[in-house]
Amino acid sequence: MTIIDSLGAVGGLAPRDANAAYDREDFAERLKRLQPSLVLAWLVISIVVVWALLPGLFTGYSGTEGVAAEKLTGPSAQHILGTDALGRDVYARIVYGAVHSLSGAFAAVGVGLVIGTALGVFAAAAGGRIEDVVMRIVDVLLSIPSLLLSLTIIILLGFGTVNAAIAVGAASIGSFARLARSEVVRVRRSDYVEAAFGSGGSFTSVLFRHVLPNSLTSVIAFAALQFGNAILNISTLGFLGYGAPPPTPEWGLLIAEGRNYVSTAWWLTTAPGIVVVLVVLSANRISRSFGRSRA
């Protein structure tokens, strides 16, 4: 009989009842420690993800077609966020635009995570002159402003959501590479890694069994932080006209289309702008919780 079972028997509870009581108390403690801001952040991200997956459940209007007779109508019961200059429902365009913004952000983070982490791990594992050469290239990438680098790449590749995602992801390669390299170097010098080498472990086995699992957790947490930045950067490129072409309902493009009507139709820029801000702040809040859980 375990200690919990003994305590339950002494207190007049059956072992299963005692275990259930402890589980309920533990669950209640976790609920008390749960912060409202984190719950709200997860709620915002969940809603936007469902928008991207099942937009038809949230609106009956089209994201690209409108009614000319209803152009530039303010928020009402029929159109809760108003309509644009072509009579398209703004709320519907925001909902249908979620898939473009989120998919672009996921692709951008994937590009930076895979390529940057591979460079950082290769540099730290190789060491010597190879490490110096790779990290000097990373320093050059980090010295260029991310927006300028993204614009340069997208001009070479061409406009579009996919190319914008690649451009934003390429601009984040340097940050991922530097973090991955520093984490691998830190773990590589630890005692248990030295003991693994001393016990006859090969370089490849020690790298994949000990070094990578203990060094990539920080990189994953950083990827969560970069997700919010990727949404913001892709929206910026869309606002500047380098992202998805009209009539694609991409969030940055929605803000750009409404800037000529700020004085007469404020909802065209305010509504998608608030959505972008909420999603970015929510992603940043979730990434901070990942960092605290690791600490």
N, C-alpha and C positions, 0 to 999 in steps of 0.2 A: 504493500500500500504506500502510495506517495505521501509527501507532506500535505499536499492539498487535500487528499482523501482523508487523512487523519484529522486535519482541522475541520473538515466538513462533518466527520463523524462525531467529533467532540461538540460541535455547535448544534448538533441535532439535524444536520442536513445530510442527505445521501451524497455519495461522491459525485454523481452526475449533476445534482442540484448545486453543489459547491462549485464545480467547474463552470456551470452556466452563470452562476452569480459573479464569479471572477471575470468571465467574458463580458458580461453586461457592464461591470464597473470599468473595465479597460476601455470598452467602446464609449462609455460616457466621458471618460477622461480625454479620449481622443477628440470627441466632439467639442469639449470645452476648450481644448487647445487650438481648434480650428479657427483661423482668422477670417472674419467676414470679407476682407478685401481679397483673400485668396479664393474664397468661394465665388465671389462675384466675378473674378478674373476667369475662373474655369467656366462659369455660366456664359460669359460673353464669347469665349472661344468655342464652346459647344454649340451655341446658337449659330455662329458664323459657319462652322463646319457643316452643320445640318443644312444651312442655306446653300452651301456649295454642292452638297450631295443630292438634296431633294428640294430644289427651289419651287417647284410647282405646288408644294404643300403650303407655302406661305403667301402666295399671291396668285391671283387669277389673270393678271395682266402680262403682256409680253415685255421682254426686256429690250426689244429692238424696235417694236412697232407701236405707233401711237395714233391718236385721233386729232386731226388738225384743228377741229372746232374747240378742243379742250386745252389748247396750248397755254402755258404760263398761268395755269390756275393754281391758287394757293392751297395749302393744306386744308383738307375737308374730310368729311366722313367717307366720301367716295375715293379720294386720293389722299391718304393720310400724310404724305410728304409732298403733295403737289405734283405738278407736271412740268416738263421742260418745254423748250421752244418748239418742239415737234409734237407736243401732246402726249409724250410718253410718260408713264407713271414712274416717278423718281424712286419710290420704295421698291418697285419691281426691278428697276435697273440696278439698285444697290444689291438686292438679293441675288440676281443673276450674275452680278459682277463678282460675287464672293469666290466663285470657282476660278476665275482668272487670277485674282489677286493671291488667293491661297496656294493654288498650284504653282504660280510663279515663285512665291516665297519658298515653298518646299523644294522646288528645283534649284533655286539659288543657294539655299542652305546645303543641299546635297552636293552641289558642285564644289563649294568651299570646303565642306567637311571631308569629302573623299580625297580630292586632290591635295588640299592643304595638309591634312593629316598624314597622307602618304609621303609628302615631301618632308614634313617634320620628323616622322619616324625614320625615314631613310637617312636623313642628315645625322640624327642622333645615333643611329645604329652604326653608320659607316665611320663617323668621326674623322679627325685629321683634315686634310685639304678638301676632301669632298664636302664635309660639313661646313667648312668655311665658304666654299663656293656657293652652296645651296643657300646658306643663310644670308650671304651678301645679295643674292637675287631676291630673297624675301625682304631684305631691308629696302631694296629699290622699290618693290611693290608697295611697301608700307609708307614710303616717302611720298607717293603720289596720292592726292586726295581721291577718296573712293568714288565720288560722283564724277570727277574728271576722267578717271580710269574707266568707269562704266560707260560714259558717253563715248569715249574713244573706241571701246570694243563694240558697242552697239552700232556705231557708224560704219565700222568695218563689216559687221555681220548683217546689218539691215534691221529694219524696224520689226516689231512684233513682240508678243508676250514671251515666247520661248527665248528669243534673242535677248530680251531685257533681263530675263531670269539668268541666262548664262553670263551676261555682263555684270550683274550684281554679284553673282556667285564668284566670278573671277576676281572681283575687287576684294573679296573676303578671304582669298586663299592665303595671303600673307599672314593674317591674324591667326588662322587655324594652324598654319605651319609653325609659327613661333611658339604658340601654346603647346602643341603636340611635342615639339622638340624639347622644350623645357621640362615637360612632365616625364618624358622618356629618360632624359638625362638624370632627373631626380631619382626616379625609380631604379635606374640602372646602377646607381651607386649605393643602393640600400644593402643591408646585411644579408637578407634572404636571397637576393639575386647573386651576391658573391658566393653564398653557400651553395646555390644551385650550380654555379660554374665549378666550384671546388669539388662537388660530388660527381663530376663527370658529365654534366649536362652540356649539350651542344648549343651553339649560338642560336640556331633557329628555334630549338625547343624552349630554351629559356626566354627568348623574345616573345613567343606566342603564348607560353604558359604562365609567365610571371610578369614580364614587363608590360605588355600591352593591356591585359585586363586591369592592372593597377594604375595605369597612366591615362587611359582614355575616358575615365569618368568625368574629369574636368572638361575635356573636349566636348562631350555630350551636353553637359550643362551650358557650355558656351554656345553650342548650336541652338539651344532653346532661346538664348538671348539674341542670337543673330536672326532668328525667325521674325521677331518684331522689327528689327532693323531692315530686313529684306522687304517686308511689306511696305515700309515707309519709303525705301529707295525705289522700289518698283512703281509705287504711286507717284513718286517724284518724276521718274522718267515718263510715265504716262501723262502727267501734267505738262511736261515740256514738249510732248508730242513725239517721243521716241518709243513709246510702248505700243499697246494694242491700237490698231486703227479703228476709226469710227465705222459702224455704229456699235462696236463692242462695248458692253457696259462695264468697263474696267474702272476702278474707283478713282484713280488719278485722272483718267480722262473725263470722268463725270465732273470733277472739280474744275478742270480746265474748260469744259463746255459751259459751265455756269458763271465763269468769271466776268463775262460781258454783261451779265444781268444782276450783278451784286446789288445795285441800288433799287431794282424793281422786282427781282425774284430771288430773295436772299436764300430761300430753301434749296436752290440748286447747288450751291457750294457748301452751305452749312451742314446739310444732312449727310452727304458722303464724307465730309471732313470730320464730323463727329465720330462716324463709324471707324474711320482710319485711326483716329486718336485712341478710341476705346480698345480697338484690337491690339494696337502697339503697346499701350500701357498694360493690358492684360497679359500679353506675352512676356513682357519684361517682369511683371509681378510673379508669374509662374516660374520663370528662370531663376529669380532670386530665391524662391522657395526651394528649388533644386540645390542651389549653392548652400543654403542653410542646413538642409538635410544631410548633405555630405559632411559639413562641419560637425 
